[in-house]
Amino acid sequence: MIRVATVVATLLAVLAGATLSPAVGDTSRASVAAEPRGGFTVERSMAMNDPTRNRGQVARELRTLIEHTPRGATISIMTFYMASSITWPALQAAYRRGVDIRAIFYGGPKGQPLPGVSSGGVKLTEMIRAGQRQGRRGSWVVWTKNSARGRDGKTTLHTKFWQFSKVGRTRKVTVVGSYNNSDAADARAYSAMVTLTLPDLYDAFQRVFAESRRDRKPPGNPLRTASGEGWDAYFTPALPITRDNDPVMDRLRAIPGAPETRIVVSMYSWQGYRGEWIARRLATMMAGGAKVTVVVGPDVKPPVLRILRAAGARLEDGCWRTGSRTRPYAYTHDKEMTATWVKRGETHYAAWIGSDDWGNGGGGSQSDQATVGLYDEWAFNRLNKLLAPQIAHEPDNLAPCDPLP
């Protein structure tokens, strides 16, 4: 699946958060700029919610996009839950001015609205139903029973992506990453999102979105992949997940284990037999000279840690005490990776961002996930910059924590 492209700094709207601006550049925040003849444009950007220094940044990026979605356009949302005081007013205003909103939320084992988990989703549902009673069409909400395209049971609609048919003058905007859209996540979880303006990628996500709306497993293995110039993407569930079809293993097999290879991973959950075969592949790469740094999230299991530690990985603590009694920990909720390597004398750069936790259970490959791979130097540098505060945090005692007391 992986497509390794050469360094193209101006390539695409990758690991971005939500930038609206008139010029391509290393922008980290959404900005709206009037062009000479009016209107707004969306460009690549990347944002990280940092609960210690930049709380709510991703939510504000999304709000900017929502605010500049014109009447008659469509916003598509597929996310684990939504409970943000930042984005909800913008969605409410967008619907009232004539924007269609289509959303798919996790509905638990019964497939119904979850007020205590997704209060924004509940309000959106009520607003759209009221509009339907008055004859308005084009908007809808689906609450999935566990995963959307997988088997019922201990599975989850865990994907986090937003799509906009038009924002200002820009068509087909996709925002994807590890960010759960809620005030609670803003207060305690590091998580990143990227904004892309690639029509083919938008269409690939829309195909999965349409399939997910049915809320049932499609025939065969529901694992889906897509790719284009400088990007690729995958969508689980993968039923089954194997070493041969695992997109992460596919990714790692394309990268040589050599002294020129540098890899950074920030991972909330890493476990199970899938997690162990990914860790062993990294260990093999380190044996060949690759350097690997891992920010260890709260749900990285001991067997994975033992493999990484024995191989010589640099392990950074991904769970930190805040001093707050109500939210005692901040933690990485990221599912990100960057890499640079040399092949046939040519230096390559890549970054991956999405919702896929590296496990084979309900929080990983058996649930709905979406991850994008981006192959250029800008994506590599931008994501590394956003991950730097997590890597620099001390001490690194890797003590276990319960981030959601």
N, C-alpha and C positions, 0 to 999 in steps of 0.2 A: 504493500500500500504506500510506503513512504516514497516521497519524491524529494531527492536531495538536489537543491538548486544552488547555483553559485551565488556569491554575495552580490546582492542588488539592493542598495540602500533605499532606493525609491520604489521598491517593488509593490507593496500592497498595504491595505489597511489592516495590519495585523495586530499583534498583541497590544491593542489599544483600549482605552477605557471608554471615552466618548468625546471625541474632539470635534468641534465644529469651528473651522477656521479657514481662511482663504489660501493658506500656503502650507505645503508639506514641510514637516519638521519634527523634531523630537519634542512633541508637546505632551504634557501629562494631564492636562485638565481640559474639560470641554469648554470651548469658547465659541461665541456666536459673532460672526463678522458680516457686516453689510458689504455686498459687492457693489461695484460702480452702478449697476442697473438694479440694485436691490436684490433681496433674497439671501438665503443662507446656504452654506455647503457643509457637508460632513467629511472629515478626513480621519485618517488613522490616528489612534491614540490609545493609551493604556492607562488604567487607573487602578490603584490599590487602596482598599479600605484599610487604614491603619488605626486601630482602636486607641493607640496611645498618643498619636500626633496628628492624625488627619481623618478623624471619624466622619463617616457619612459621605466620603468623596465619591464613591461609585454611585450612590443614590442620587447625588446632585448631578452627576454626569447623565444618568438616565432621565432625571427631571428635565434637563436641558433639551434632550432629544424629544421627549414627550411634548414639551411646550412649543416646539417648532414643527410638529407633525400637523399638516394642514387638513382641513375639512375634506372628507372624502377618501382620505388615506386610511390604511389599516395598521394597527399595532397588534402583533402576535406575541404572546407571552407563554412560555413553558417553563415553569419553575417549581421547585420543591414547596416553597411557601412564600407568602407576600404579606408583610405587616409593617410597612414603612410609612411614617408620618411625612416623609419627604416626597415620595413618589405618588402616594394616593391622591392628594389634592390636584396634582398635575393630570393624572389619569381621569379624575372626575371632570375637570375642566375640558379635557380633550374630547371626552364622550359628548359633553353638552354642546360643543361647537361642531359636532358632526363627524368626529373620527370614529371609525369602527374599531372595536377592541375584541380580540379573540384570545381566550386564555385557557390553559390547561394546568390544573393544580393537583397536587397530591391530596387524595381524599381519604386516606387511611384504609383499613380493611373493609369498610362499608361503602366507600366511594361517595362520600358526602362532604358538604362544607365543614371545615374545622375551625370554628371561631377562635379557639384558644391558641391555634397554631398560625392560621392564615387570616387574620382579621381583615386585612386589606382585600384579600380574595373574596371574603364574605360580602364586604361592602360593594365590591365590583359586581358580584353576582346579583345582589339585590337591585342595583342601579340598572343593570342590563335587563333584568326581568321586568322592571317597571317600564322601561322603554319598549319592550316587546308587547306589553299589554296595551300600549298606546299605538301599536302598529309599526314600531321601528324594527328594521331587519338589518342583518349584516354583522351583528355582534353576538357572541355567545361565550359561555364558560362551561368547561367540563371538569369535574372532580373525579379523578381516576380511582379505581379500586386497586390499591397498591400500585404496581408499576403499570405503565400505559401499554407497553408492547411486550411485556414479559408474562411470567406465570404468577398467579396469585400466591400469596403466602408471605414470607418474610422478604418482600421486595418493595421498592420505593420508586416513585417518579422523582428522581434526584437531579435531573437536568436543570441547568440555569441558562436560558437564553431568551433574548428579546429581539424581535424583528420589526422593522418599520418599512412599509412599502414606499414611503417618501418622507423625508425630513428636509424642510426648506426646498432647495432645488436638487437635492440628492435622492436618488431612488435606490431601493433595495439595500438597506442598512441592517447589519447583523451585529448584535452584542452578545458575547458568550464568555463564560468563565466559571469561577468557583463561588461567586457571591450570592448568598441568600439575601433577598431584598427585605430586610427588617431592621427595626431600631435596635433589637437585641444583638443582631449580628454586627451592626455598626459599632456597638459598644464593646465587643469583645473579640471579634474574629478578623484576622488578616485574610483578605480574599481579593482576587484580581479579576478584572474583566477587560476584554478587548473589543474594539469596534472595527468592523470591516465593511467596505463598500464594494464587495465583489459580487456581481450578479449571479454567477454560477454557484458560489457558496450559499448565497441567499436561497436559491432555488433548491439546493440539496437539503438545507434545513427545513424548507417548507414541505418537502416531500415527507420527511420524518414527522413533521408537525401534523400533517394531514393523516398520516397513518396512526399517530398517537391519539388523535381525536376519537378514534373508534374504541379505544380502551379495551383492546383485546390482542392477544398474541397473534401475529401473522403466521402463515404457513412457513415451515422450515426454521432456520436459524435467523432470528431478527437482527443480528449484527449487520450494520450497514456502513459502507465506506464511500468516500467521495474524494476527488482531488482535482486540482487545477494548477495553473502556473504559479509556483511558489507556495502552494498550500495543500494540505490534505486534512481530512476530518474523519472521525469515526463516531458511531452511535451504537451503544449497547441498549438492551441486553444482548449478551452473547451466550447462546444456549445450544451447545456447551461452549465454555471457554477452554482452549487448549494452548499449548506452547506454540503450535503452528498457526493458529488464527488470532492470537492475542496481539492487538495493535501495538501495545507497548513493547512486546518482544520484537515485533517487526521493526519498530523504531530503533531499538538497541542493536539489532543485528546489522543494521545499515551503517552503524558507527564503529570504526575500528577501535579496538582496545590498544592504544598506543600512547607514548609519552606526550604527544601533541594534543590529546583529547582531554577536554575539561568539561565536566558535567556538574550542574547544580540542580538539586531536587528539593522542593518544599512540599511535604505530603502530610495531610491530616490523618489518613488511615492507610495502613499498609500491612496486609495480613493474609493468612490462609495459604493454600498451596500455590495460588497464583502469585501472591506477594513473595513467596519464597523463591519461585523460579525467576522472578524479576530481579530479586536481590542477588541470586547466584550468577545471573548473567552480568550484572554490574561487577560482582567479585571477579569474574573471569576477565572482564575488561581492565580492572585494576591490576590484575596479575600481569597484564601486558604493558602496564605503565600509565594507564588513564588515571586522572585525578578526579575524585568524586566527593562533593560536599552535599550533605543531607540535612535539612531542617526537619527534625523529628517531631511530628505532631502527636497529639494526645492518644491516638489510636494506632500507633505503630507498635506491632507486637514484638515480644522478646525474641522469637526465632529469627525475625528479619534483622533485628538489631545485632544479634550475635553474628550473623553472616556478614553484615556490613562492617562491624567492628573488627572482626578477624581479617577482613580483606584490606583494612587500612583506610576506610572512608573517614572523612572529617565529619563528625556528628555534632550538630548544633541543636540546642534546646528549642523546641517549638511550643513551649507552654510556660507562661510567666505569671508570677503573682503580681496583682495590681494594687493591693492594699485596700480594696473595696470589700465590704462585707457582703453586698448583694451580688457582685460579679467579681469573685476573688481572682479569676484568671483571665488573661488574654492569651490567645493561642493562634497558631496557623491553621486556617481552614483551606489553605491553598492545595491545589493538585497540579503543580506546575513543574516544568523542567526546562533547562536551557542546556545547550551543548555547542561546542566548537571542536572541529577536528580537521585533519588534513588527509586528503585522499588524492592519490596520483599527483601530488605536488600542489594541489589546490586547497585553500582554506575554506571551510564551510561553517555556517552559523545557523542555528535553529532555536526555536522556542515552542513550547506546547502549553496550552492553557485550556482548562475545561473543568468538568465536574467529576471525572472518573477517579475514584479512590482505588489504589492498587490492591484489590482483593477480589476473591471469587464469590463473596456472599452478597447479601441484600444491599449493602452499601457500595458494592463495586460492580462486577460484571453481570450480575443477574438483574440489575436495576437499569432504569433509563438514565443514560449518561451521554454527554456530547463533549468532545475534545477536538480542538483545532491545532494542527501543526503548521508553523510558519517558518519559512526558510530564507531569512535575510539577516544582515548584521544589525539593522535597526531593532528588530524584534528581540534578538539576543541581548543587545545592550540595554534596551529599555526594561525588559523583565529582570535582568540582573540588578539594575539600579533599584527597582522596586523591592526586590528580595533582600537587598543589602542590610536594612535595619534588623531583619530577623537573624541574619547570619552574624551580625556584630553584637547581638544581645548576649550579655553575660549574667550569671554563670551558666555553664553548660553541664548541669548535673543530670539531665534527662530524667528527672524525677517524675513519676506518673502523676497525672492530675485529672480531675473530673471537671471539664470545662463548662458543663451545663448543670450546675447544682440547682 
